[in-house]
Amino acid sequence: MLATLPGRTQGLGLVTEPLLTDLHLDRITYANLNLWATLLGALACFPAGWAIDRFGLRWVTMLITILLGVAVWRLSAFSGTIALLFALLFATRAFGQSALSVCSITTVGKWFNRRIGMAMGVYSVLLSVFFAVAFIAVGYSVRMNGWRTAWLQIALALAFVVAPILLFLLREPKGRAEQSPSADAAPDKQRGTGNMPVGPTPPNFTFVEAVRTPAFWLFAGAAASFNLVSSGLGLFNEAVLAERGFNQQSFHFFLAVTTLLSLIGQFACGWLTARCTFPTLTLAALALYAAGLAGIPLVHTYWQLWLVAILLGIAGGMIIVIFFSVWSAAFGQRQLGRIQGAAQMLTVLASGLGPVLFAKCAEIYHSYAPLLFVLSGTVLLLAIVAKSIRLPNQQPRTSNELV
């Protein structure tokens, strides 16, 4: 997942300013290129998931990593037309933010049948730490050597570090989905939470069956709404806080507090998955997130700002863990790649729309408050729906029924 950095908004943000200066691009043109590259790149999620289910994790993940490395390398040496720049941005988004992300979360989902929530909690925390270190390292390289050299270094790392690691260390979890009943049933009976079905076999849904369930759309919608807000708020966070009278230093502290609390939320949610059901955790996370969003337009003092940061940070960390871990527990592993690929595609589409909605709201109302209140209400509605959702549970079926 760390290798997806050059295809993510935060990663591209590290080189945006020097790139615009070097290529003599205006912000509107670049923003539109980035928007369409993100939206179209999201379409790579589903074929990536299908390929994982069809050909396995190892070779698909390595191939996508190499393709991302080629795209980043070509972008580092870019000199050409706007059409070529768009093609390269599209490639980094498609192979990085979309396809390689699906490979990463599907790897963990396929390897951990039991205690998936705790595994994803640890995964999420490590991911946050690795990205924080990468931001510092890549930012330093951009300042010292320029954006082209920094991007070339990332391309070389993808080709000669990440790809060999995948080749020699990544293994297909053969037989994990067909573990004996006793291996899964005993721990689940001890927990009694319903996150993994108690019975002779776990659910083993096809992709079509999964998308027909309300649970799929609840969890995908929760993650998509979070990505929509986090992308828009992340891009205009300083302006949003400035509207409430806070300076740039307060903005930096706000980011630090939300990041720290996100780690706590991830650890806590990973621990709670063995004790609470995913719908219950989703209800709690979305309710906290809705409260935080509604609180932003109302803050006037620093203690109110830190309270909002605590709510958003903890809720965000919980939503990340839930999104990473729920699919295997709810739908099994037969077509996990396709299921997670479709869910990831929805989150990427939402992340592309988020900044546009925030910018339009500011343009029309000269304030971000109306959109924040609307988004808060939408998230709260999802939280209420989560209360009535149960994880899909399916009796064992014959092989013909699973085809």
C-alpha positions in Angstrom: 0.0 0.0 0.0 2.9 2.3 0.7 3.9 1.9 -3.0 0.6 3.6 -4.0 2.0 6.9 -2.8 2.7 8.5 -6.2 -0.8 7.7 -7.3 -2.6 9.3 -4.4 -3.7 12.9 -3.9 -1.4 13.3 -0.9 1.6 12.0 -2.9 0.9 14.1 -5.9 0.4 17.1 -3.6 4.1 16.8 -2.6 5.1 17.7 -6.2 2.2 19.9 -7.3 3.8 23.3 -6.9 7.2 22.6 -8.5 5.4 20.5 -11.2 3.1 23.5 -12.1 6.1 25.8 -12.2 8.2 23.5 -14.3 5.5 22.6 -16.8 4.0 26.2 -16.9 0.5 24.8 -16.0 -2.3 26.8 -14.4 -4.1 25.3 -11.5 -7.5 25.0 -13.1 -6.1 22.9 -16.0 -4.1 20.7 -13.6 -7.1 20.3 -11.3 -9.4 19.2 -14.2 -6.7 16.8 -15.5 -6.4 15.3 -12.0 -10.1 15.0 -11.5 -10.7 13.0 -14.7 -7.6 10.9 -14.1 -9.0 10.0 -10.7 -12.5 9.2 -11.9 -11.4 7.2 -14.9 -8.6 5.6 -12.9 -11.2 4.2 -10.4 -12.4 1.9 -13.1 -9.2 -0.1 -12.7 -10.3 -1.4 -9.3 -12.7 -4.0 -10.6 -10.5 -5.6 -13.2 -7.7 -5.7 -10.6 -10.0 -7.6 -8.2 -11.1 -9.9 -11.0 -7.5 -10.7 -11.9 -6.6 -11.5 -8.3 -9.5 -14.0 -8.1 -8.6 -15.5 -11.4 -4.8 -15.5 -11.4 -3.8 -15.1 -7.8 -2.2 -12.3 -5.7 1.5 -12.7 -6.4 1.9 -12.2 -10.1 -1.0 -9.7 -10.4 0.4 -7.5 -7.6 3.9 -7.6 -9.0 2.8 -6.8 -12.6 0.7 -3.8 -11.3 3.7 -2.6 -9.3 5.9 -2.7 -12.3 3.4 -0.8 -14.4 3.1 1.8 -11.8 6.8 2.2 -11.7 6.9 2.7 -15.5 4.2 5.3 -15.3 6.0 7.2 -12.5 9.3 7.0 -14.4 7.7 8.4 -17.5 6.1 11.2 -15.5 9.5 12.1 -14.0 10.8 12.6 -17.6 7.7 14.2 -19.0 8.0 16.7 -21.8 5.1 16.8 -24.2 1.5 17.6 -24.7 -1.4 18.0 -22.2 -2.8 14.7 -23.6 0.3 12.8 -22.6 0.4 14.4 -19.2 -3.2 13.3 -18.7 -2.4 9.8 -19.8 0.5 9.6 -17.3 -1.7 11.0 -14.4 -4.4 8.5 -15.4 -1.8 5.6 -15.3 -0.5 6.6 -11.8 -4.1 6.8 -10.5 -5.2 3.6 -12.1 -2.2 1.5 -11.2 -1.5 3.2 -7.8 -4.5 4.5 -6.0 -6.9 2.0 -7.5 -5.4 -1.3 -8.6 -2.5 -1.7 -6.2 -4.7 -0.6 -3.3 -7.1 -3.4 -4.1 -4.1 -5.9 -4.2 -3.0 -4.7 -0.8 -6.2 -4.9 1.2 -7.2 -8.2 -0.6 -3.8 -9.7 0.5 -4.6 -9.1 4.1 -8.2 -10.2 3.7 -7.2 -13.5 2.1 -4.5 -14.3 4.6 -6.5 -13.7 7.8 -9.7 -15.7 8.1 -9.8 -15.2 11.9 -9.2 -12.1 13.9 -9.4 -10.1 10.6 -10.3 -6.9 12.6 -7.2 -7.0 14.7 -5.0 -7.8 11.6 -6.5 -4.8 9.8 -6.0 -2.6 12.8 -2.3 -3.4 12.9 -2.1 -3.0 9.1 -3.8 0.4 9.3 -1.5 1.7 12.0 1.6 0.5 10.2 0.3 2.1 7.0 -0.2 5.5 8.8 3.3 5.3 10.2 4.9 4.3 6.9 3.1 7.1 5.0 4.1 9.7 7.5 7.8 8.7 7.1 7.4 8.6 3.3 5.9 12.1 3.3 9.0 13.4 5.1 11.5 11.5 3.0 9.9 12.4 -0.4 9.3 16.0 0.7 13.0 16.3 1.6 14.0 14.9 -1.8 11.7 17.3 -3.6 13.2 20.2 -1.8 16.8 19.1 -2.3 16.7 17.6 -5.7 13.5 18.7 -7.4 10.3 16.8 -8.2 11.7 15.0 -11.2 14.5 13.3 -9.3 12.1 12.5 -6.4 9.7 10.8 -8.8 12.6 8.9 -10.5 13.7 7.6 -7.1 10.2 6.3 -6.4 10.1 4.6 -9.8 13.4 2.9 -9.1 12.2 1.8 -5.7 9.1 0.3 -7.2 11.0 -1.6 -9.8 14.1 -2.8 -7.8 12.8 -2.9 -4.2 9.0 -3.5 -4.1 8.7 -5.8 -7.1 11.4 -8.2 -5.9 9.9 -8.3 -2.4 6.6 -9.3 -3.9 8.3 -11.9 -6.1 10.1 -13.6 -3.3 8.0 -13.0 -0.3 4.3 -12.8 -1.4 2.7 -16.3 -1.3 -0.8 -17.4 -2.2 -2.8 -18.4 0.9 -3.7 -21.8 -0.5 -6.4 -23.7 1.5 -7.1 -20.8 3.8 -10.7 -20.4 2.6 -11.3 -24.1 3.0 -10.1 -24.4 6.6 -11.7 -27.1 8.7 -14.8 -26.1 10.6 -13.2 -26.6 13.9 -10.5 -24.1 13.1 -13.0 -21.3 12.7 -16.0 -22.3 14.8 -14.3 -22.5 18.2 -12.9 -19.0 18.3 -16.1 -17.5 16.9 -18.2 -19.3 19.6 -15.9 -17.9 22.2 -16.3 -14.4 20.9 -20.0 -14.7 20.0 -19.9 -11.4 18.1 -21.3 -12.3 14.7 -18.4 -10.7 12.8 -17.5 -14.2 11.6 -20.5 -16.5 11.2 -20.7 -19.4 13.7 -21.4 -22.6 11.9 -20.0 -25.2 9.7 -18.6 -22.9 7.0 -18.1 -19.1 6.6 -20.2 -17.3 4.0 -18.8 -17.7 0.5 -20.6 -15.1 -1.7 -20.1 -14.5 -5.3 -19.6 -10.9 -6.4 -23.2 -10.6 -7.8 -24.6 -12.0 -4.6 -22.6 -9.6 -2.5 -23.7 -6.4 -4.3 -27.3 -7.5 -4.0 -27.1 -7.2 -0.2 -27.8 -4.0 1.8 -24.6 -4.7 3.8 -22.4 -4.2 0.8 -23.9 -0.8 0.0 -23.8 0.3 3.7 -20.2 -0.4 4.2 -19.2 0.8 0.7 -21.3 4.0 1.3 -19.7 4.6 4.7 -16.2 4.4 3.2 -17.1 6.4 0.1 -18.7 9.2 2.3 -15.5 9.3 4.4 -13.3 9.5 1.3 -15.4 12.2 -0.2 -15.1 14.3 3.0 -11.5 13.6 3.7 -10.4 14.4 0.1 -12.3 17.7 0.0 -11.6 18.7 3.6 -7.9 17.6 3.2 -7.4 19.8 0.1 -9.2 22.9 1.6 -8.6 22.2 5.3 -6.6 25.4 5.9 -9.3 27.5 4.2 -12.1 25.8 6.2 -10.3 26.6 9.5 -9.4 30.1 8.4 -13.1 30.8 7.9 -13.5 30.0 11.6 -10.7 32.4 12.5 -7.8 30.0 13.0 -4.4 30.6 11.6 -2.0 28.3 9.7 -0.3 27.1 12.8 -3.6 25.9 14.2 -4.2 24.1 10.9 -0.9 22.2 11.3 -1.8 21.3 14.9 -5.2 20.2 13.8 -3.7 17.8 11.3 -1.3 16.4 13.9 -4.1 15.8 16.4 -6.4 14.1 13.9 -3.5 11.9 12.7 -2.6 10.8 16.2 -6.2 10.1 17.1 -6.7 8.2 13.9 -4.0 5.8 15.0 -5.8 5.3 18.4 -9.1 4.8 16.6 -7.5 2.1 14.4 -6.0 0.2 17.3 -9.3 0.5 19.3 -11.4 -0.6 16.4 -9.1 -3.5 15.6 -9.5 -4.7 19.3 -13.3 -4.1 19.3 -13.9 -6.2 16.2 -13.5 -9.3 18.4 -16.1 -8.0 20.8 -18.6 -6.0 18.7 -20.3 -6.6 15.4 -19.3 -4.6 12.3 -22.7 -2.9 12.0 -22.4 -1.7 15.6 -18.9 -0.4 15.0 -20.0 1.3 11.8 -22.9 3.0 13.7 -20.5 4.3 16.3 -17.9 5.5 13.8 -20.3 7.3 11.6 -22.1 8.9 14.5 -18.8 10.3 15.8 -17.9 11.4 12.3 -21.2 13.2 11.7 -20.8 15.0 15.0 -17.3 16.2 14.1 -18.4 17.4 10.7 -21.4 19.3 12.2 -19.0 20.8 14.7 -16.6 22.4 12.3 -18.8 25.3 11.2 -19.6 26.0 14.9 -16.2 26.1 16.5 -15.0 29.4 17.9 -12.4 28.5 20.5 -9.3 26.2 20.6 -10.9 23.6 23.0 -13.8 23.3 20.6 -11.4 22.8 17.7 -9.5 20.1 19.5 -12.8 18.4 20.4 -13.7 18.3 16.7 -10.2 17.0 15.9 -10.7 14.2 18.4 -14.1 13.2 17.0 -12.8 13.2 13.3 -9.6 11.5 14.1 -11.0 8.6 16.1 -14.0 8.1 13.7 -11.7 8.2 10.7 -9.4 5.6 12.1 -12.4 3.3 12.9 -13.9 3.7 9.4 -10.6 2.8 7.8 -10.3 -0.5 9.8 -13.9 -1.4 9.2 -13.5 -0.8 5.4 -10.4 -2.9 5.2 -11.7 -5.8 7.3 -15.4 -6.2 6.8 -15.5 -7.8 3.3 -13.8 -11.1 4.2 -15.9 -11.5 7.3 -19.2 -10.6 5.5 -18.8 -12.3 2.2 -16.0 -14.9 2.4 -13.0 -15.2 0.1 -14.3 -17.0 -3.1 -14.5 -13.7 -5.0 -13.0 -11.3 -2.4 -10.9 -9.5 -5.0 -13.9 -8.5 -7.1 -15.9 -7.5 -4.1 -13.2 -5.3 -2.6 -12.4 -4.0 -6.1 -15.9 -2.7 -6.5 -15.9 -1.2 -3.1 -12.6 0.5 -3.6 -13.8 1.9 -7.0 -16.7 3.6 -5.2 -14.3 5.2 -2.6 -11.9 6.4 -5.4 -14.8 8.0 -7.3 -16.0 9.7 -4.1 -12.5 11.0 -3.4 -12.4 12.6 -6.9 -15.8 14.4 -6.3 -15.0 15.7 -2.8 -12.7 18.6 -3.8 -15.1 19.7 -6.5 -18.1 19.8 -4.1 -16.0 21.8 -1.5 -14.8 24.3 -4.2 -18.3 24.7 -5.6 -19.8 25.3 -2.2 -17.2 28.0 -1.4 -17.8 29.6 -4.8 -21.6 29.7 -4.4 -22.1 30.4 -0.7 -18.6 31.9 0.1 -18.5 29.4 3.0 -18.0 25.7 3.5 -20.6 25.5 6.2 -23.6 24.5 4.1 -21.8 21.5 2.6 -20.5 20.4 6.0 -24.0 20.4 7.5 -25.3 18.4 4.5 -22.5 15.9 4.7 -23.0 15.6 8.4 -26.7 14.8 7.9 -25.9 12.2 5.2 -23.3 10.5 7.4 -25.7 10.4 10.3 -28.4 8.9 8.0 -25.9 6.1 7.1 -25.3 5.6 10.9 -29.0 5.1 11.5 -29.2 2.6 8.6 -26.3 0.7 10.1 -28.3 -0.1 13.2 -30.7 -2.3 11.2 -28.0 -4.1 9.1 -26.7 -7.5 9.8 -23.7 -9.2 8.2 -24.9 -11.6 5.4 -25.0 -15.2 6.6 -25.4 -18.1 4.2 -25.9 -21.8 4.6 -23.4 -24.0 2.8 -24.3 -24.5 -0.8 -23.3 -27.0 -3.5 -20.5 -26.2 -5.9 -23.1 -25.8 -8.7 -24.8 -23.0 -6.8 -21.5 -21.2 -6.3 -20.7 -21.1 -10.0 
